Amino acid sequence: MNEKKINWFLLLKLPSAWLCGVRAKKINENYCKVAVRHRWINQNPFKSLYFAVQNMAAELSTGVLVMQSINELKLPISMLVIESNSKFYKKATGLIYFECHDGELAKRTIQKSIKENEGQEVDMKVKAFNEDKDLVSEFSFKWSVKPKSR
């Protein structure tokens, strides 16, 4: 998986996120960075980034790491967000970066799911920063992963 493929995926499968400007910026085994710039199309009435757009970007940063771990195994595994939480600390204006460092956690959870042949849950954290590196918001997404019946 790379940034270009994820951004095409957004255009084709999650067009609302793509239209709002959500873009993958950096992906590796353990880390995913997503960015979105505050613009007219994604703002709230208070002239900052709408909370739902922030949630889309944050979820993508975790979902990419889960999808990447599943793709590496080449096994049929389902994934689903079953819980999300968010905290907002500062007005989100300008370019906002969403960072998740939980790729290894996702990988271990998926491997455990395969080993035990049952669903597992993984809680992944995301922090969002503005261009000044101020913490803007924090998120957690609980993903359920489960091997599909063969």
C-alpha positions as CSV (number, residue, x, y, z in Angstrom):
1,M,0.0,0.0,0.0
2,N,1.1,3.5,-0.7
3,E,-0.2,7.0,-0.5
4,K,-1.2,7.2,-4.2
5,K,-3.2,3.9,-4.0
6,I,-5.0,5.0,-0.9
7,N,-5.9,8.4,-2.4
8,W,-7.4,6.6,-5.5
9,F,-9.3,4.3,-3.1
10,L,-10.7,7.5,-1.5
11,L,-11.9,8.9,-4.8
12,L,-13.5,5.6,-5.9
13,K,-14.8,4.2,-2.6
14,L,-15.1,7.1,-0.1
15,P,-15.8,10.1,-2.4
16,S,-17.1,12.3,0.4
17,A,-13.7,12.1,2.2
18,W,-11.9,12.8,-1.1
19,L,-14.1,15.8,-1.9
20,C,-13.5,17.2,1.6
21,G,-9.7,17.0,0.9
22,V,-8.7,14.1,3.1
23,R,-5.4,12.7,1.7
24,A,-2.9,10.0,2.8
25,K,0.5,11.6,3.1
26,K,2.8,8.9,4.6
27,I,2.4,5.2,5.2
28,N,4.8,2.6,6.5
29,E,4.5,-0.6,8.5
30,N,3.6,1.1,11.8
31,Y,2.6,4.6,10.9
32,C,0.1,6.5,8.8
33,K,-0.2,10.2,8.3
34,V,-3.3,11.8,6.8
35,A,-3.8,15.5,6.1
36,V,-6.7,17.7,5.3
37,R,-6.7,21.5,4.8
38,H,-9.5,23.6,6.2
39,R,-11.5,25.0,3.2
40,W,-15.0,26.3,2.6
41,I,-16.3,22.8,1.6
42,N,-15.2,21.2,4.9
43,Q,-15.8,23.9,7.4
44,N,-18.3,24.3,10.2
45,P,-20.3,27.5,11.0
46,F,-17.4,28.7,13.2
47,K,-14.9,28.7,10.2
48,S,-12.9,25.7,11.3
49,L,-12.6,22.1,10.1
50,Y,-16.0,20.3,10.7
51,F,-15.7,17.5,13.3
52,A,-17.0,14.9,10.9
53,V,-14.2,15.7,8.4
54,Q,-11.7,15.3,11.3
55,N,-13.2,12.0,12.1
56,M,-12.9,10.8,8.5
57,A,-9.3,11.7,8.4
58,A,-8.5,10.1,11.7
59,E,-10.4,6.9,10.9
60,L,-8.5,6.6,7.6
61,S,-5.2,6.8,9.4
62,T,-6.1,3.8,11.5
63,G,-8.0,1.9,8.7
64,V,-5.1,2.1,6.4
65,L,-2.9,0.3,8.9
66,V,-5.5,-2.4,9.5
67,M,-6.0,-2.9,5.7
68,Q,-2.3,-3.0,5.1
69,S,-1.8,-5.8,7.7
70,I,-4.7,-7.8,6.2
71,N,-3.3,-7.4,2.7
72,E,0.1,-8.6,3.7
73,L,-1.4,-11.9,5.0
74,K,-3.5,-12.4,1.9
75,L,-6.2,-14.0,3.9
76,P,-9.9,-13.2,4.0
77,I,-10.4,-11.1,7.1
78,S,-13.3,-8.7,7.8
79,M,-12.8,-5.4,9.5
80,L,-15.3,-3.0,11.1
81,V,-15.2,0.1,13.3
82,I,-17.3,-0.8,16.4
83,E,-16.5,2.3,18.5
84,S,-15.0,5.7,18.2
85,N,-14.2,8.6,20.6
86,S,-12.9,12.0,20.0
87,K,-11.7,15.1,21.9
88,F,-11.2,18.5,20.5
89,Y,-8.8,21.0,22.0
90,K,-8.2,23.8,19.5
91,K,-9.9,25.3,16.5
92,A,-8.8,23.3,13.4
93,T,-7.7,25.8,10.7
94,G,-5.1,25.6,8.1
95,L,-3.5,22.2,7.3
96,I,-4.2,19.5,9.9
97,Y,-2.2,16.3,10.2
98,F,-3.6,13.1,11.7
99,E,-1.1,10.6,12.9
100,C,-1.5,7.0,14.0
101,H,1.5,4.9,15.2
102,D,-0.4,1.6,15.9
103,G,0.4,-0.5,12.9
104,E,2.2,-3.1,15.0
105,L,-0.7,-3.3,17.4
106,A,-3.1,-3.9,14.5
107,K,-0.8,-6.6,13.0
108,R,-0.6,-8.5,16.4
109,T,-4.3,-8.4,16.8
110,I,-5.0,-9.7,13.3
111,Q,-2.5,-12.5,13.8
112,K,-4.2,-13.4,17.1
113,S,-7.5,-13.4,15.4
114,I,-6.2,-15.9,12.8
115,K,-4.5,-18.1,15.4
116,E,-7.6,-18.3,17.5
117,N,-10.0,-18.3,14.5
118,E,-12.3,-15.8,16.2
119,G,-12.9,-12.0,16.2
120,Q,-10.6,-9.7,18.1
121,E,-10.7,-6.0,18.9
122,V,-8.0,-3.4,18.6
123,D,-8.1,0.1,20.0
124,M,-6.1,2.5,17.8
125,K,-5.2,6.1,18.8
126,V,-4.8,9.1,16.6
127,K,-3.5,12.6,17.3
128,A,-4.1,15.6,15.1
129,F,-1.8,18.6,14.9
130,N,-1.9,21.9,13.1
131,E,1.0,23.4,11.1
132,D,2.4,24.9,14.4
133,K,2.5,21.3,15.8
134,D,-0.2,22.2,18.4
135,L,-2.4,19.3,19.4
136,V,-5.8,20.0,17.8
137,S,-7.7,16.8,18.6
138,E,-7.4,13.2,19.6
139,F,-9.3,10.1,18.5
140,S,-9.6,6.4,19.2
141,F,-11.1,3.8,17.0
142,K,-11.9,0.3,18.1
143,W,-11.7,-2.0,15.1
144,S,-13.1,-5.6,15.1
145,V,-11.2,-8.0,12.9
146,K,-12.4,-11.5,12.2
147,P,-11.3,-14.3,9.8
148,K,-14.0,-14.9,7.2
149,S,-15.4,-18.4,6.8
150,R,-13.7,-20.4,4.0
